[in-house]
Structures are given as structure tokens and as C-alpha cells.
């Protein structure tokens, strides 16, 4: 029996080998404008099933406006975001009220926790990636961060829709 994600779709994550080229290509193809590029995001605090992962996200950018919401990710070597492709589906992201509960629900359906930020009790908190063979990776993001994120990304006009 498949389970549903008790959350609201947030964005589509696309991994790229070249953020600038992907911004040009996807921007032109889908009529997207981009927020400011964030650089040098390290994976401090990210833990996987075997412990800390130490991944680096070289650069990330989000589309502005909508209705299509894209996150472009250029990963560091050996990170989950590293790719040789210009643009490849990386994940589907959802706002959820309780990341740990959402992870547990997915795990009951055969999904695996790939990486998360854990709270003081070791439970998934704020963010998690879950994977299942044959499915797109899922990102679960704490809905408590929704409004400031929507404001930062220029998606505030979608506030009611993204609830």
C-alpha cells in the first residue's frame, strides 16, 4: 500500500554540473527569473544512516515568482547533488508539519532516510531527503520555515496556495 505525503508541494529540485548554464537554459525554456545565488553551503549538521555526511553544496538558486518553483543545485564532489548532467531531476520538495513523522510514514512504505538534520534526540528535524528505488527522491522541509522562505524567494503571492 502506497502512502501519501501529508504536506504541500514546495519546489522541484534540479541538480546541475553548471549553475550558470542551467539558469540560462531553464530560465529561457520555462520563462523563469532567479533569486540571488547562494554559494559555499557546507553540509555541517547533515547526518545519514552511517553518521555525518560532510557534503558541500557549491551553489544553489531558486526561481522567483511562479507558478513553477525550481531549485537549482550545483553540488561539490561526492555530494548527493553532484552530477555530470546540465539539468537532472534531483527531488520533489514538500512542506510538512512534522519532518520526523513524515519520514516515519515514508519508511513504513519502504522509503529510506538518506540524510537529515537531526534534533537533540536524533530525530529528523527541519529537513530530510528520503529515497525509494524507482521513485524520485523526496525532500521534506519543516513548514515552520515556510513564510520567511516564501518572502525571501519572492513567492509570497503563493502563500495561501502553499498551505
C-alpha positions, 0 to 999 in steps of 0.5 A, a space after each residue: 500500500 502506497 502512502 501519501 505525503 501529508 504536506 504541500 508541494 514546495 519546489 522541484 529540485 534540479 541538480 546541475 554540473 553548471 549553475 550558470 548554464 542551467 539558469 540560462 537554459 531553464 530560465 529561457 525554456 520555462 520563462 523563469 527569473 532567479 533569486 540571488 545565488 547562494 554559494 559555499 553551503 557546507 553540509 555541517 549538521 547533515 547526518 545519514 544512516 552511517 553518521 555525518 555526511 560532510 557534503 558541500 553544496 557549491 551553489 544553489 538558486 531558486 526561481 522567483 515568482 511562479 507558478 513553477 518553483 525550481 531549485 537549482 543545485 550545483 553540488 561539490 564532489 561526492 555530494 548527493 547533488 553532484 552530477 555530470 548532467 546540465 539539468 537532472 531531476 534531483 527531488 520533489 520538495 514538500 512542506 510538512 508539519 512534522 519532518 520526523 513523522 513524515 519520514 516515519 510514514 515514508 519508511 513504513 512504505 519502504 522509503 529510506 532516510 538518506 540524510 537529515 538534520 537531526 534534533 537533540 534526540 536524533 530525530 529528523 528535524 527541519 529537513 530530510 531527503 528520503 529515497 525509494 528505488 524507482 521513485 524520485 527522491 523526496 525532500 521534506 522541509 519543516 513548514 515552520 520555515 515556510 513564510 520567511 522562505 516564501 518572502 525571501 524567494 519572492 513567492 509570497 503571492 503563493 502563500 495561501 496556495 502553499 498551505 
